[in-house]
Amino acid sequence: AFLGAATPFQTYAAPLARNALVAEAGLAWRATATTTLGVSYSAAISDKAHDHALKGRIDVRF
């Protein structure tokens, strides 16, 4: 409960798999002196669930 709150609160989430493989890999390439391009892949795989993510990133410094 929050300080001063009259009633407590509860949070709910999906249950975590007991045995799961979790992996992540990524690459980054400095295209110019101020620009970096990147891509990464992450996965969480179990017998009941599969979660995959592919992320792209552009960083520009000035």
Secondary structure, DSSP 4 states (H G I P E B T S, - for coil): --TT-SS------PPPPSSEEEEEEEEEEE-SSSEEEEEEEEEEEESS-EEEEEEEEEEE--
